[in-house]
Amino acid sequence: MKIDIRLETPEDHYEVEELTREAFWRFWEPELRICSEHLLVHRLRSSPVFIPELNFVAVADGKIAGHIIYAKSKVTDDAGTKHETLTFGPLSVLPAYQNKGIGRELMRVSFDRAKELGYRAVIIFGNPDFYPKAGFRRAAEFGIMTPAGGNYDSFMAYPLYDGALDGINGRYIIDPVYEQLSEKDVLEFDKRFPPKEPFTPTPTDLLFDRLGPAAKEALKSLNCASLEMMTSKSEREITSLPGMDRNSIEIIRLVLRENGVRWGK
């Protein structure tokens, strides 16, 4: 399959937003009834942190099958020094075109361009077992923390060149545009698109019923309300939980696969 990467144009906006909606329909924040990523893309384009030079689409079979969008972010250390970084997201690929290398190609092209533009690193929240395959490392390895001062495997960084994050540590600061997505706003914005039945998350009870007592209690400590939410936890994190063993990991992998959820390495 031939994949062409080019910059997004204003004529692409609606198609890209609809693509993003399709890509994230099964994955949304617990406080919302539907995904919010298509509204985020819409708002990012008019945000001062938006970087149009890194706003790429992937075209396959004559239509837009993927999209990546970037914003400026920063890392602030204890002395108050601010170091500019990049954040991408959403990175969206139409469900029918997933697992065909489109996401990786969007990252490759945009990383090369970001380096040319003088940026040093990309920091994201994302699937902790997928993005390391593209070269991302846990942000904790660089001494970079979330805005709240914590860390977990789904919080990752990618230096765009050797030594790009040397001597840089502190709290990651992201623009409020990523956080100001109320359910009311999302539902109103969603009226622009064809009606779509809201996705009902798959309850983790399906998994708990097949695990032994120790593994079940360990998994409950993560407070994942659905199988879909478990994609925010890495295989490393879950394997290291007290009471978790190899057999339990295989059961988790099997149950998620049975319910169409990709998880693990």
GIWO-V860863 format. One record per residue. N is the residue number from 1. PHI is phi in whole degrees, 0 to 359 (* if undefined). OMEGA is omega in whole degrees, -180 to 180 (NA if undefined). BURIAL is I if it has 24 or more other C-alpha atoms within 12 Angstrom, else O. Layout:
BEGIN
n/phi/omega/burial
N/PHI/OMEGA/BURIAL
N/PHI/OMEGA/BURIAL
END
This chain:
BEGIN
n/phi/omega/burial
1/*/179/O
2/275/180/O
3/242/176/I
4/253/179/I
5/254/177/I
6/214/177/I
7/290/175/I
8/291/175/I
9/245/177/O
10/303/179/O
11/292/-179/O
12/274/-166/I
13/306/-176/I
14/295/-179/O
15/298/179/I
16/293/179/I
17/295/178/I
18/293/176/I
19/301/-179/I
20/298/178/I
21/302/180/I
22/295/-176/I
23/294/-174/I
24/251/-174/I
25/302/-179/I
26/274/-174/I
27/231/-178/I
28/209/-179/I
29/293/-176/I
30/303/-177/O
31/277/180/O
32/247/179/O
33/271/176/O
34/222/180/I
35/291/-178/I
36/244/-172/I
37/297/-180/I
38/291/174/I
39/291/178/I
40/299/178/I
41/302/-180/I
42/302/-177/I
43/285/-178/I
44/300/-176/I
45/300/180/I
46/255/179/O
47/272/178/O
48/294/-180/O
49/269/-179/I
50/294/180/I
51/241/-176/I
52/298/-179/I
53/290/-179/I
54/241/-177/I
55/261/-170/I
56/251/170/I
57/242/174/I
58/249/-179/I
59/251/178/I
60/220/-180/I
61/55/176/O
62/78/178/O
63/220/179/O
64/285/-178/I
65/249/-179/I
66/203/-177/I
67/203/174/I
68/224/-177/I
69/227/-175/I
70/238/174/I
71/220/175/I
72/285/174/I
73/223/180/I
74/202/173/I
75/242/-178/I
76/246/-178/I
77/271/-175/O
78/296/180/O
79/275/-180/O
80/89/178/O
81/287/-178/O
82/253/179/O
83/243/-177/I
84/287/176/I
85/226/177/I
86/244/171/I
87/227/171/I
88/249/178/I
89/136/4/I
90/287/165/I
91/256/-171/I
92/238/174/I
93/224/178/I
94/306/-178/I
95/310/-178/O
96/292/-178/O
97/248/179/I
98/287/-179/O
99/66/177/O
100/240/177/O
101/89/-178/O
102/291/179/I
103/299/179/I
104/297/180/I
105/291/176/I
106/298/178/I
107/294/-178/I
108/302/-178/O
109/295/-177/I
110/288/176/I
111/296/179/I
112/300/-180/O
113/292/180/I
114/298/177/I
115/296/178/I
116/299/-179/O
117/281/175/O
118/97/178/O
119/280/-173/I
120/259/-174/I
121/199/177/I
122/244/178/I
123/236/-176/I
124/219/162/I
125/252/-177/I
126/196/-180/I
127/299/-171/I
128/285/176/I
129/254/178/I
130/274/-171/I
131/294/175/I
132/300/177/I
133/293/178/O
134/263/176/O
135/105/178/O
136/287/176/I
137/233/179/I
138/301/-179/I
139/301/180/I
140/300/179/I
141/295/-180/O
142/257/-178/I
143/76/179/I
144/256/-176/I
145/246/174/I
146/292/178/I
147/304/-180/O
148/275/179/O
149/90/-180/O
150/257/178/O
151/199/176/I
152/199/-170/I
153/295/-179/I
154/281/176/I
155/257/-167/I
156/226/179/I
157/225/179/I
158/226/176/I
159/291/-177/I
160/279/174/I
161/203/-178/O
162/300/177/O
163/80/-175/O
164/300/-178/O
165/250/177/I
166/298/178/O
167/76/-180/O
168/250/177/I
169/208/-180/I
170/135/-176/I
171/264/178/I
172/280/-179/I
173/240/-180/I
174/244/-177/I
175/295/180/I
176/301/179/O
177/304/-180/I
178/285/-173/I
179/248/-175/O
180/264/-177/O
181/236/-178/I
182/284/178/O
183/299/179/O
184/300/-179/O
185/295/-179/O
186/296/-179/I
187/295/179/O
188/292/179/O
189/297/-176/I
190/295/179/I
191/294/179/O
192/287/-173/O
193/247/179/O
194/303/180/O
195/304/-177/O
196/216/-179/O
197/295/179/O
198/303/180/O
199/281/177/O
200/264/-179/O
201/301/180/I
202/274/-175/O
203/295/179/O
204/291/177/I
205/303/178/O
206/300/179/O
207/277/-179/I
208/303/-177/I
209/295/-177/O
210/250/180/O
211/255/174/I
212/290/-176/O
213/305/-177/O
214/295/180/O
215/294/179/I
216/299/180/I
217/294/178/O
218/298/-178/I
219/290/179/I
220/298/-178/I
221/294/-180/O
222/279/179/I
223/59/175/O
224/272/-175/I
225/284/-178/I
226/215/176/I
227/296/-180/I
228/298/-179/I
229/291/-179/I
230/292/178/I
231/293/177/I
232/277/-180/I
233/248/-178/I
234/281/175/I
235/299/178/I
236/299/-179/O
237/298/-177/I
238/287/178/I
239/298/-177/I
240/278/180/O
241/293/176/I
242/300/179/O
243/92/-180/O
244/265/178/I
245/232/-175/I
246/299/180/O
247/297/179/O
248/296/178/I
249/298/179/I
250/294/176/O
251/295/178/I
252/300/-179/I
253/299/-178/I
254/294/-178/O
255/295/179/I
256/295/179/I
257/296/178/O
258/300/-178/O
259/254/173/O
260/73/-179/O
261/248/178/I
262/277/-179/I
263/210/175/I
264/87/-176/I
265/282/NA/O
END
